[in-house]
């Protein structure tokens, strides 16, 4: 029987990967990353509270401890820089998007609050879906994106997902031992496109 093993967190490796990011070039950039990283680690340990930070243009993100995608954008500014630069260059407000595996909403906030697009966002894990809703509401873009608490797959069914692995939550294998699971409704993408009439230019699948 295979067991899920949570890798020991190594802050030195994390900081090194952050200061090696393509957007982080100068000494002041690197120092800023280090300051934000350790400042957030200390704050979140002592206070165990959420933090709202200004992101791109007027957009904002809400983060809490152990939210990898959100916190990495806080540390370096735009973590998936090349991907988002590509979208900014080629997408227009008339384009539509579908965010599959939206997690806490980084791409959905980017597409709506930054690029002004309309679309759909699907997130299967209920607790993470609430974080997605929070970030969409925080940016006052609920009118631009429809949020669906479900997964997408080849057929309609209910599957068991891990619930405590942040951005790496996934369908539970029969041989896995996990701490906590959640039952998730799985829909079919083609059915959803027909149901909504949405014609996506961009689909992000995670």
Buried (B, 14 or more C-beta within 10 A) or exposed (E): EEEBEEEEEEEEEBBEEBBEBEEBEEEEBBEBBBEBBEEBBEEBEEEEEEBEBEBBEEBBBBBBBEBBBBBBBBBBBBBBBEEBEEBEEEBEEEBBBBBBBBBBBBBBBBBBBBBBBBBBBBBBBEEBBEBBBBBBEBBEBEEBBBBBBBBBBEEEEEBBBBBBBBBEBBBBEEEBEBEEBBEBEBBBBEEBBEEBEBEBBBBBEE
